[in-house]
Amino acid sequence: MLTFYRNNQLVVSLFAASLLMVCIGVVAVNYFNRQAQQETLANEQARRISGIAAQAEQQLQATQVNSSGDALADVIPAASVARVSAINEREVVVGSADWCETRMVKPADEWTLEDQQTFARHCI
């Protein structure tokens, strides 16, 4: 075997190079196939998400507007009104359950930005 290699170094070198090229080709084909599959999956997911968004937009468009044309008022739960009246203007800790209840009955146009952020952080 060693004698064959010494006598035919060029042939053995060409064979090794061609074998290396075949291996590189197989790896490249597998890599590009995986990339194509991932791209196909991403496109399918984007298509599904676009379909969901279109369906949601259609549902939103189909939603009936208030027949009087007036803006809808804030919905204040009766249980919240009763609980806030029981609190009776005592000092409540910001972010507590009582504070959240008092904010529920306060009209939205009277809320400060800080109230909104605190409500979102502690009450939702």
C-alpha positions as CSV (number, residue, x, y, z in Angstrom):
1,M,0.0,0.0,0.0
2,L,2.8,2.4,0.9
3,T,4.6,1.5,-2.3
4,F,1.4,2.2,-4.3
5,Y,1.1,5.6,-2.6
6,R,4.8,6.5,-3.4
7,N,4.4,5.4,-7.0
8,N,1.0,7.1,-7.6
9,Q,1.1,10.2,-5.4
10,L,-0.7,12.3,-7.9
11,V,-3.6,9.7,-8.4
12,V,-4.0,9.3,-4.6
13,S,-3.9,13.0,-4.0
14,L,-6.6,13.6,-6.7
15,F,-8.7,10.8,-5.2
16,A,-8.4,12.3,-1.7
17,A,-9.3,15.8,-3.1
18,S,-12.3,14.5,-5.0
19,L,-13.5,12.6,-1.9
20,L,-13.1,15.8,0.2
21,M,-15.1,17.7,-2.5
22,V,-17.9,15.1,-2.4
23,C,-18.1,15.4,1.4
24,I,-18.2,19.2,1.2
25,G,-20.9,19.0,-1.4
26,V,-23.0,16.6,0.7
27,V,-22.7,19.0,3.8
28,A,-23.5,22.0,1.6
29,V,-26.6,20.3,0.1
30,N,-27.8,19.3,3.6
31,Y,-27.2,22.9,4.9
32,F,-29.1,24.5,2.1
33,N,-32.0,22.0,2.4
34,R,-32.3,22.9,6.1
35,Q,-32.3,26.6,5.3
36,A,-35.0,26.1,2.7
37,Q,-37.1,24.1,5.2
38,Q,-36.7,26.8,7.8
39,E,-37.6,29.5,5.3
40,T,-40.7,27.6,4.2
41,L,-41.8,27.1,7.8
42,A,-41.3,30.8,8.5
43,N,-43.3,31.8,5.4
44,E,-46.1,29.4,6.5
45,Q,-46.1,30.9,10.0
46,A,-46.2,34.5,8.6
47,R,-49.0,33.5,6.3
48,R,-51.0,32.0,9.2
49,I,-50.4,35.1,11.3
50,S,-51.5,37.3,8.5
51,G,-54.7,35.3,8.1
52,I,-55.4,35.6,11.8
53,A,-54.8,39.4,11.6
54,A,-57.1,39.7,8.6
55,Q,-59.8,37.7,10.4
56,A,-59.4,39.9,13.5
57,E,-59.6,43.0,11.4
58,Q,-62.8,41.7,9.7
59,Q,-64.3,41.0,13.1
60,L,-63.4,44.4,14.3
61,Q,-65.0,46.0,11.2
62,A,-68.1,43.9,11.8
63,T,-68.5,45.1,15.4
64,Q,-71.4,47.4,15.7
65,V,-70.8,51.0,16.7
66,N,-72.8,52.6,19.4
67,S,-76.1,53.4,17.7
68,S,-76.4,56.9,19.3
69,G,-72.9,57.8,18.0
70,D,-71.9,58.9,21.6
71,A,-68.8,57.5,23.2
72,L,-69.4,54.6,25.5
73,A,-69.0,55.5,29.2
74,D,-66.6,53.7,31.5
75,V,-68.1,50.5,32.9
76,I,-67.9,50.7,36.7
77,P,-68.7,47.4,38.5
78,A,-71.4,47.9,41.2
79,A,-69.4,45.7,43.6
80,S,-66.5,48.2,43.2
81,V,-68.7,51.2,44.0
82,A,-70.0,49.5,47.1
83,R,-66.5,48.5,48.3
84,V,-65.1,52.0,47.6
85,S,-67.9,53.6,49.6
86,A,-67.1,51.2,52.5
87,I,-63.5,52.4,52.3
88,N,-64.8,55.9,53.3
89,E,-62.0,58.1,52.1
90,R,-59.5,56.5,54.5
91,E,-55.8,56.4,53.5
92,V,-55.1,53.5,51.1
93,V,-51.7,52.2,50.2
94,V,-50.8,52.8,46.5
95,G,-50.9,49.4,44.7
96,S,-53.1,47.7,47.3
97,A,-56.4,45.9,46.5
98,D,-58.3,48.9,48.1
99,W,-56.3,51.3,45.9
100,C,-57.1,49.3,42.8
101,E,-60.8,49.4,43.7
102,T,-60.8,53.1,44.2
103,R,-59.2,53.5,40.8
104,M,-61.9,51.3,39.2
105,V,-64.6,53.8,40.2
106,K,-62.6,56.9,39.3
107,P,-63.4,58.2,35.7
108,A,-60.7,57.4,33.2
109,D,-60.2,61.0,32.2
110,E,-59.2,61.9,35.8
111,W,-56.3,59.3,35.8
112,T,-52.8,60.5,35.7
113,L,-50.1,58.7,33.7
114,E,-48.6,57.6,37.0
115,D,-52.0,56.2,38.1
116,Q,-52.2,54.3,34.8
117,Q,-48.8,52.8,35.2
118,T,-49.3,51.9,38.8
119,F,-52.7,50.3,38.0
120,A,-51.2,48.3,35.2
121,R,-48.3,47.1,37.4
122,H,-50.3,46.2,40.5
123,C,-53.9,45.6,39.6
124,I,-53.9,43.8,36.3
